Amino acid sequence: QVQLVESGGGLVQPGGSLRLSCTASISTFLIQTMAWYRQAPGKERELVATIKTGHITNYADSAKGRFTISKDNAKKTMFLQMDSLNAEDTAVYYCYGRIGADVLWGQGTQVTVSS
């Protein structure tokens, strides 16, 4: 069973930065699509950013210019660098992976942006 484990969440002040990590139990090279989703209290889970084979990336409008998704296949890890954070970014952030028809989710990591 392939597992995804997030880390790096926490409390940060508005305007600050955080880097989230998602470590897989297999090489991330084998995971065709990886992504970060988030879910704020009372809201639906939403896509933040994706990275596909060949390091092709895509971002939600809310993340463009502030967030950077990347992955290091040798470290089996995907990252989300988040800059210029604001209160609207407060949410549980989930790691997502797809291998063929199989979908993988991490357990989530809390990000709270507050002064």
N, C-alpha and C positions, 0 to 999 in steps of 0.2 A: 504494500500500500504506500503510494507516494504521499509524502507529507510536506506541507508548507508551514513555516513558522515565522511569524512576524516579530520584530523587535524595533525599539527606537522611539516609541511613542512617549508622551509625557506632557508636562505643563510648560508652556512657553508664552512669553509676553507678545502682545501685538507688535508686528514688525520683525519678529524673530524668525529663526530657522530651526528646522529639524530634519534629520535624515532617517527615514524608515528603511529597514532591511527585511527581506523575505528570503529565508534560507530553505532550499529544497533538499529532500533526501536523495535526489538524483541530480545529475547534471542539468542545469537549466538549458543547455543546448538542446536537450531532448523535449523540452516543453515548447510547443510551437508558438503559443500565445501566452503571455503573462500580462497581468494588469494589476492596477490598484483601484479598488472601489472604496467608497466611504458611506457611512450611514450616520446621519445626525439624529438626535432624539426627535421622534415624531415624524420623521421623514423616511422616504424610500431610499434603498441603497442606490447609489449613483456611481457611474464610471468616472474615474479621475484621469487615468492615463493607461495606455497600452504599449507594449513592446512585443514585436513579432520577430520571427526568424529573420536574420539579417539586420537586427537592431533597428527595424522600422518602428518609429514611434508615432503616437497620436495622443492628443490631449483634449480634455473637456475645455470649453471656453473659460471656465472659472480657474483653470490651472495654467493656461497658456501664459508664458512669460514669467511665471513664478515657480513652477514645479518642473523638475527634470527627472524623467524615468530612465533607468539604465540597468544593465545587468553584467555580471562578471561570471561567465560560464565556469571558469576555473575554480571560483569560490562557491559555485552553486547558489548564487545570491542575486536577487534583484533589489534595486534601490529606488527610493523616491526622495529626492532632495527637494525640500519645501522651503521656500524663502518668502519674505514679506507676508508672513502669516497674519490672518485676521480672525476675528471671532467667528465668522461664517465658516471657517475651516475646521472648527471644533466638530469632531465626529470619531467614530470607531473606523479605523482604516483596515481594510481587508486585502489580503493578497489572493490573487486568482491565477489559476493556470489551466491550460487545456492541452491534453495529449490525445489527439484523434477525437473521439467522441466523449472522452472522459474529462470531467470538469473537477478541478481541485479548488478548495478554499482553505485559507488559514483561519486561525481562531480569532484574529483581530487584535489591533493594538489601539489604545485610546490616545487621541491627540486633543489636548485642551488648550485653547488660546485665550488667555485672560490676563489682565493686569492685577 
